[in-house]
């Protein structure tokens, strides 16, 4: 992509997602993702209704009247975005591709984290780790992550969630809030690395999907290709049996993913490329608040 066009896309995305951050996610992000604990801030004179357990007896003795300790939340967090940029992420039959939607979500959450003075990092993966961006702060850092998501050309084509989770465990030694954005169309089992990562990090899986994965449109004979393997075949979408088979596969897959993420201890939301991602994220935040 030409540099000028890329910068325009980054700027448009910044304007759009920062508006969402300011108007929609202002308090929800803060309340959904708590700090690591409470730290001492100051002492002040005791007031009726204060918890007597917070009285600082040493200060109270010196001042000849009761004073209490005031604590504040240790707010600074580290937020990681683990994003699938395999060939299937370029699929999209509606308003945008899976990768474009993932980029919008990352930008919105990253600007929310930036407003809370949190550190933000990213890990882009296919069947290998394509790029690791260490956590940092500030607008410039967030825009760098967005730019990479828009323009990075991966070497791999397939998906390997387990490789991404194992790499995350190696490079992120301290606990982080980790969003994993993927369609999770991985032929390998990634249950174990997901469970291990979820025990160490606050893991949230955001499954990005195109609606035609759930409901095959009736448009006659179509040629379909697997973006990751290159395999092609013709499908008669006018066949009720074929469309019913696709719906059943989707229903079974939904159940499988929900059980998998619940079993691993990760948060979970499914977001379609043709819809609004705000509502699923708000519901996710509400469950955590």
ABEGO torsion letter per residue (X at the ends): XBAAAAAAAAAAAAAAAAAAAAAAAAAAAAAABBBAEBBBABBBBBBBGBBAAABBAAAAAAAGBBBBBBBBBBABBBBBBBBBABAAAABBABABBAAAAAAAAAAAAAAAAAAAGBBBBBBBBBABBABBBBBBBEAAAAAAAAAAAAABBBABABBBAAAAAAAAAAABABBBBBBBBBAGBBABBAAAAAAAAAAABBBBBBBBBBAAAABBBBAEBBBBBBAAAGBBBBBBAABAAAAAAAAAAAAAAAAAAAAAAAAAGBBBBBBBAABBAAAAAAAAAAAAX
